[in-house]
Amino acid sequence: MSTTAPRAQTTTSAPAPADRPSGPIGRLGRYAATHTRMVFIAWAVVAVALGAFAPRVEKALSGAGWQANGSESVQVRDLVKREFAGLNSTGLMVVVHSPAQTAASPAFQRTIGQVAARLKGDGRVASVSLPVAGQTISADGHTAIVMAGARADANTMVRAADDLKAPVTALGTKDVQVALTGASGMWSDFNEANRSAMMRSEMFSWPVTMGILVLAFGSMVAAGLPLLLTILGLVASAGSLFLLTKVSPISIWAMNFALMFALALGIDYALFIVMRFRGALFGQHENRVDAVTETMDTAGKAVLFSGVTVLISLTAVMLVDSPAFRSMAVGIMLSVLFILAATLTLLPAVLGRLGTKVDNLSLPWVHHGEHRSARFAAWGEYLWRRPWALGLGTVAVLGALAIPVFSLSTGMPSIKVVPKTDTSRQGYLLVQQAFGIGAPGALQVTAPAADAARVRALLAADPSIAQVTPPRPGASGQVVLLQAVPKVDPSSKQLGTAIDRLRATLPAGTMVGGAPAENHDLETELSAKTPLVIGVVLGLGFLLLLVALQAPLIAAIGVLTNLLATGAAFGIAKLIFQEGHASSLLGFEPQGFLDAWGPVFFFAMIFAISMDYTVFLLSSAKEHWDRTGDAKDAMVGGLAHSGRVIFAAGAVMVAVFFTFALSGPLPPKEMGIILGVAVLLDALLVRLLLVPILLRLTGTKAWYLPRWLDRILPDVTFGH
């Protein structure tokens, strides 16, 4: 077997920067630096055009969409909407309760009448069903339920809950309590609590981020550049999301995640670009245009590969056939595209215009032009001398942290994710107290009219069903609807098992739906697609690194080491969110499982962010290898030139993610803890320790490229 020679090995003096041939990214950077006015005008047009729509995006985004398209439960929801006056899982449920009065008392009846009138007055409500003794009036008469059928789709009904919960709740008196609940009500409350928590976290994270950036860049002017990219990316993403809502519903979570990724990538990319620019400008004494050209031809190329890797990771999430998941992926991808475009065009134009002013308002101890970090070079030398003890110790630590992931349990969010003070949770608990633990999650079973009696008997005989309502004929007369109240909590695993059992035993043509069934079907879809998503992300990530780095072993190291940090992060998540360790400190009520959407979505996000650091480190190492053909120089030099960027970017991301863990509902806490821990472990233990050690242990074999593969791959270098 033979290897190809390093494509650019030389020890002779290099030509002047202006005489060196530039790649397409370098030429793009030079063009931006010499046509700054045109670039500024173009981005101003983008910002103004899309920014005009940005303030309207929040009200246009959808609050639902957590479903598995084409599932049996979604079919039931659509059928019930058509046949049974909209009384499906998206309809509104209003609980009227009094500890002193009963449903027969005048004051109680008056409140019920006022609630019904208020619901009927909303055009999104198709019908109103008053309380019925033995079904929606409790045995003691102190609790009654008013049902409102859905005239519109699930997203519109969440907006209806947004608008109705305050005026409906206000109809209560000192003696009679009113609370709007049901799936739409709970999504309304959860989305509102999540939005408030995200805003609080953002307000806290921005000054923390700015402080870390000033320390990392050593200059107020340079530190402001990542925020420029972030704000521009957010404005453009928000405006684009608003326009997309005119085509298809977009989840409100898309904007939240778009913000996080705009901030993460804006910081990562600006750090890498600006550090390299300052090194070329001050350290190599190039003029500003040549410095921009060299920067974009090296660091800019790495940023492009990183951005494409992020986009590939998020594209894989769209394999999950759920509107919420796909729209969240679209939102993040939009932010990545805008950040990437701004990094490759606007940032070099700004740097070309600033020149030496990029270091204005600098800290007194800053040394201009320090692209190579002496501290990280010394760290690389230390790792080169003593790889085994630190390498084995790192693998042992990450492996031990990852062990709990093998007993990780997942489930769809329960009522515990809704704040205790919100009306939907109060109403939910009132229903449980009055009608039984499973009453808030009644199953909706549709069946051919001819099988009504048989289906009711089978439901009543099932050990998980506490009560079955009489069959209700549909508008067509061909189908009936039965409500089956479970004996167990709607979020329990036992109910999921019961749903599968009923679907297997009930007569042909019978379908099982309702909010618990919709959650169960989505969880099933997630379980089925998670291995596929992970496989696609790993496979495409490997291929992209192979093209970028021209070395199969290095590409495999870059991808597989991501799994260690990811596994460790989910192992810690299992201890915190499933077992409840530190729950009182973090201020949440454990559900006994991790939300089911976490593994697939967080894996894609962690992999995307980790690949940033992978590309930064290994592209720097590749640049040294191409120049010298020396394995030690590749490892130590790559660490010396990228270590400070990885450390600073990781510090910012950990600070930002952990702010989301300090406030708000449970899912943002899960997101903040898991992503924060993953970035912390990945930056400190994987990119700055384990990967350099693996480069040391593999030596020149790390850069081996078979000749047959060399003929296939495009010629990619990171030198200028």
Buried (B, 14 or more C-beta within 10 A) or exposed (E): EEBBEBBBEEEEEEEEBEEBEBBEBBBBBBBBBBBBEEBBEBBEEBBEEBBEBBEEBEEBBBBBBBBBBEBBBBBBBEBBBEBBBBBBBBBBBBBBBBEEBBBEBEEBBEBBEBBBEBBEEBEBBBBBBBBEEEBBBBEEBBBBBBBBBBBBBBBBBBBBBBEBBEEBBEBBBEEBBBBBBBBBBBBBBBBBBBBBBBEBBBEBBBEBBBEBBBBBBBBBBBBBBBBBBBBBBBBBBBBBBBEBBEEEBBBBBBBBBBBBBBBBBBBBBBBBBBBBBBBBBBBEEBBBBBBBBBBBBBBBBBBBBBBBBBBBBBBBBBBBBBBBBBBBBBBBBBBBBBBBBBBBBBBBBBBBBBBEEBBEEBEEEBEBBBBBBEEBBEBBBEBBEEBEEBBEEBBEBBEEBBEBBEEBBBBBBBBBBBBEEBBBBBBBBBBBBBBBBBBBBBBBBBBBEEBBEBBBEBBEEBEBBBBBBEBBBBEEEEBBBBBBBBBBBBBBBBBBEBBEBBBEEBEEEBBBBBBBBBBBBBBBBBEEBBEEBBEBBBEBBBBBBBBBBBBBBBBBBBBEBBBBBBBBBBBBBBBBBBBBBBBEEBEBEBBBBBBBBBBBBBBBBBBBBBBBBBBBBBBBBBBBBBBBBBBBBBBBBBBBBBBBBBBBBBBBBBBBBBBBBBBBBBBBBBBBBBBBBBBBBBBBBBBBBBBBBBBBEBEBEBBBBEEEBBEEBEEBBBBB
